[in-house]
Amino acid sequence: MILHHWDTDGITSAAIFIRVHGDDELFTPKIGNFYLDSEDFSHVVSRERVIILDMNLPDAERICNHADVYIYDHHRSTLVKCAREHYNPFLEGKYYPSCTTVLMRRFRYNPDYLVALGIVGDMGPKSREIEEWEIVEKVLLKHGLEFSDIQRAVDLLDSSFKLDKREEVIENVHLVLQGLDAVLESSGLQRNLDVVNREIERWVDKAEDRGNYYFLRMSTRYHIISAVTRRLAWIHGKSALVINRREDRDEIYVRSPDSDFNAIPLIDMARGMGYRAGGKKEVMGAILPPNEGEMFATKILEVVGW
Ligand SMILES: [Mn+2]
């Protein structure tokens, strides 16, 4: 079984793995869960071999007790000793921009549109500033495309997880294997994208200017909090704090465009309080029990001093 992240980098990594090793059963965790709940866990461990792509799953060690585990990833992580193979350049202190570039190196896979989609998926417009831009540029030239076209392909592929369409994420692996045009011409994904963009705009318009930062309390079942927070920070050039109330959890995102901002202490604080949290220097995302968002937002504001 190939267990992969639901975003474009995860989808294209699964596609590359299939091209290299042949077809396999595909699986993505419940969208929004960067771990396996008990239902997902029992399904996964019923298989003999589990290949984990583009996810730093906290459950990897537990899966080892039931199946052979192979991990190919680029997130911050620590070595999973029980895995048959844990290949992540981060373990040697090197950060790769995407899981597709990790697979490219590991399996001597020739850079192509799948690798490029993974890079643009995770890096967005920042792809232009990294060494691997060369790969993206060659793909654009070869296919006669502009950067905006490949960015649109990423947005189309990502629209499935944003709308919580888990089965469609799996279908997208097969779609992208047919080529870039198959993605760009998919009318179903285009309809998704229109819905996603409308929903993002709707919430962005409701944000409140609180002087040093923008604040938004939203309630949507779509997985767009990251996109909404990024858009707020980008449009207004200010920090943004967003809470999303879901039925079973609160989600919180903090992002700042200031170069001296550091979200790592916030991530540590969230984890210290027992929450699942992740991110990098400029952004933190955390999942909290229902109705704990406001309380945690207050703590965040105390730390950052906005
Ligand atoms: Mn990735």
Boltz pocket constraint, residues with backbone or C-beta under 6 A from the ligand:
constraints:
  - pocket:
      binder: B
      contacts: [[A, 9], [A, 10], [A, 54], [A, 74], [A, 97], [A, 98], [A, 99], [A, 118], [A, 122]]
      max_distance: 6.0
